Amino acid sequence: MDVSSANLRVLCQIAESGSFSAAAERLGYTQSAVSRQAAALERGAGATLFERRPDGVRLTRPGLTLLRYARTILESVDAAERDLGGETPRTQVVRLGLFQSAGPVILPVALARLAATAPRITVTTREATTPGLTRALRTGSIDLAVLSSRPPHRPPDGDSPRLRTTTIQDTELLVAASATGTFAGRTAVHIDELVDAPWIATASTNAEPLLGVWPGLPGRARIVHSARDWMTKLHLVAGGFGVTTVPESMSPVFPPGVIGVRVQGAPPEIRRILVARLPGATTPAITAVTEAIASLVGR
């Protein structure tokens, strides 16, 4: 088999991002260059590695097999570069991913606790949607992920072997509204009142869900603002420019002028917070980060 480390990095990025175009953007390549490298990788492997689908690209079984080896190979290449450069790692690095609304609540306190109790652990972080973080775990670009799931709380993906998950907390989905707006002074609203509400949402793509609109309303929702950053959404809410959905666990970091109201006339929407990692043996550093997150969210 004739493959290069550059080809393997392309493989990992396609697996993580779920499309050739997104992989090209993250790698700084053109889409045609990524397509050429993907084709070269398939020729070198002598197998079909990618399944082209209307909603993106998924790895075939041979592609997933090669992905497992690619992670090991690239880690060894990176380690060799560090050794040749005379770099001596002084800390244990844990690469942590979080779904967007988890960061403001979990991250600052968790990092402060780890700095005090485990100063030799360095945590690097990234934000993404739960599907994006699941792909990142599979490709080995992160070690640990804080994910969100909704009933019936199926596994984060259908790939094998299954990710190892730990349930941290169940939290109710609320509607964030202006404290001086239509729902001022309310603790609950009926779902019928939300049909004509102006919504602030994160635009969906083929691979990522719509975030910010109450489930069951997306086809009828009037979206007036689109934003990926949760604090941007909440400050727009505070200004009276619309409403958005938010997990109750995020209420401690609501900016002034934002209230959280429950929705009546529909089943409660429960979101489960999970910590996930690849199956198999783990490291003490990953265990320490998991325990720090669990102790904070579950308190």
N, C-alpha and C positions, 0 to 999 in steps of 0.2 A: 504494500500500500504506500503510495507516494503522496503525502500531504505535508503542508508547511504549518508552522505555528500561526502565521497570519490567517491561513484558511481556517484553522481551529478557532481562532478568536472570532471570525465571522460566524462560524457555526454557533458558538455560544451566544453571540449577540442576536442572531436570528431567533434562536430558541427563547431567549429572554423577552425580546420585544414583540415577537409574534408576526412580524412582517419584514419583507426585504427593505421597504422604504424607511421604516422606523429604525432598523438596524443601520442603514446607510447614514441616517441623520446622526445617530449616536456615535458612529465610528468616524464621521467626517468624510465619508466616501460618497460617490454618486450611487444611485440605485443600480445603474447598469454595471458598475464595478462590483457591487455586492453580488449581483446575479451571476456575473462571470466567475467570481470566486466560489460561489455555491456550486456552479456547474463543474468547475475544476475539482472541487472537493468530492463531488459524486463520481467523477471519472476516476479520481485517484483511489477512492474507496471501492469502486466497482459495484456500487449499490445505489438505489434511490433513497436519499436521506430526507427529502422534504416533500410534504404533501401540500400542494397548492390548493387552497380552498377559498370560497367567496369571502369568508370572514378573516382571512389571513393565511399564515403558514404554520403548519405543525410538523414536528419531526416524526418520521416513520419509526418503526421498531429498530431498524439498523441505525437510524439517525440518533435515537436515544442511547443505543449501545455505544456509538462513537462518542457521544456527548460525555458519558461517564469517563471514558479514557481521556477525552480532551481536557477535562478539568484537571486531572492528575498531571498530564503532560505540561499544561500551561503553568501550574503551580511549581513544578520542577524547574521549568525554564526561568520563571521569576526568581526562584530561590537561587538558581545558579548565577543570575545577574547580580543579585545582592552579594553573594559570596565573592564573586570576581571583583565587585566594586568595593570589597572590604567592609560592607555594612553588617553590623552586628545588631540584630533585633534586641532591644532592651525591654520591650513590653509585649504582651500578648494582645493581638488585635482581634476584635470581634466586629464583623461588618453587619450592622443591624438595619433592617428595613421596617418602615412603619406605614400603615395606611394614614391618609392625610390628617384626619381629625385626631389621631392618637398622639401626634407629636407634642402639641402644646400642653397636654395633660400629663403625659408619661415622661417625656424625654428629659426636661431640666432637672427634675427631682431624682430620677433614676441615675443620671450621670453624676449628680452631686453625691449621691449615696455611694456609688462605685468608687468615686475619687477618694472618699474617706475610708472605705472598707477594703478596697482592692485596687490600690493605686498603680499596680503594674499592668492593669487591664486598660487598653485603649479602645474606645468604641467609636467607630465611624458610622455615619448614618445616611440614609437616603429615604425620601418619601415616594410613594407610588400607590396605585390602586391595589387592592387585594389580588386580582389576577396578575398584575405586573410583578408583584412581590413573589407570588407563587412561581412564576417563570424564572425569576432571579434566583430563587432557592434551587430550582432544578438545574440551572446552568452553573451554579456554584459561585455566582458573583456576590452573593451575600451569605452569611452563616446562619442568620436568625431573622425571623420576621414576625412582626405583630400584625395579625390579620383580623378581618371582620367577616362574620358570616351571618346569614339570615335563616330562619326556619325553612326546611327541616334540618338545617345544619349538616349538610353533606360534607364529605372531604373536600379540601380546597380545589383539588383537580382530580381527574380520572386516571392519571398516570400511575405506574407501578415502579418501584414499591411506594406505598403511601407515605406521605410526610408524617413525621412524628409531631403531634400537636398536644398542647396543654391548654385547657380552658382556664381563662383568667377571670372573666366576669361576663354576666349578661346585663345589658343596659337597654333601656327603652328608647325608641326613637321619638323625638319631639319635633315640633315645629317652632323654629326661632322666629320671633316677631318683634316689632318695635314696641317699646314700653309706652309710647304715646300714640300709637296708631290704632287701626281698626280693632285689634284685639287687646287693647290696653286694659289692665286690671283683670284679665281673664286667666284662668288656670287651665281651661280646656275649650276646645272648639269642636263643632260637628263637622264631619268630613264634607258635608254639602256646602259649608261655608268656604271651603278651600278651592272649589271648582273654578271660581272667577278670580282667585287671588293672584297677584303678580309674583312669580317665582324667580329665585336666584339659584342657578344650577351650574353644574359642571357638564359641559357638552359631552355626549356619549360618542363612542366610535364603534367600529365593528367588533373590536375586542374588549372594550371597556364599557361598563354600565353608566347610565345616567345617574348622577348623584345630586341630591338637593331637592327633588320633587317627591311628594308623598307617594308611596307605592300604590298603584291602581289609577293614578291620575296622569301619567306621562302623555297619553294620547290626547288628553283634553287640557293639559296644563298650559298656562300662558307664561312663557319664559321671557322675562324682560331683561335680565342680565345673565351673562355667562362668565364664570370665574372658576379657576382651579383651586386657588388658595382659600382655605376656610376662614381665615381672619378677614380677608377681603369681603367674603360673603357676609360675615357677621357685622362688619362695619357698615356695609350697605343696608343690612337689616336695621341697624341702630338709626340710620338716617331716614328710615321710613320708605326705602326704595323697593321693598319686596320682602318675601318670607323665604325661608329655606328649611330643610330638615337638618337635624343635628342629633347625635346621640346624647342622652342625658348625662353621660360621664363627662361631657365637655362643658357642662354648665359652670364649673368653677372658673373657667377662663372666658366667660362671656364678657364682652366689653360693656361699659355703661350704656344703658338704653336698650338692652336686649333682654327679652323674657322668653322662657321656654313654656309652651303650652302642649297639653296632651290632646290627642285626637279621639273623639267619641264617634260612635256610629260605624266603626270599623274595628276589626280585631287589632289588638296591640301589636306593634311592630317591634320585635325584640332583636337586638343585634348582639352577637356573641363575640367577645374579644379573645383571640387565641394567640399563643406563641407557637410558631412552627419552625421545624428544622428538618434536614434530611435524616432519614433513618440510619441507624448504626451507632457506632461508638461516638461519643462527643468529647469535648475538652472541658477541663475545669473552668476555663474562662467563659465558655458558652453557658455552662451551667450557672455560673455566678450571675451573668447578665439576665438569664431567665428568672432566677430567683429574685433579683432586684426588681424586675418588672412585676412579678407576681405579688410581691410584698406591698408594692405601691398601689396597684390597681385593685387588689383584693382586700385592702384594709377597710 
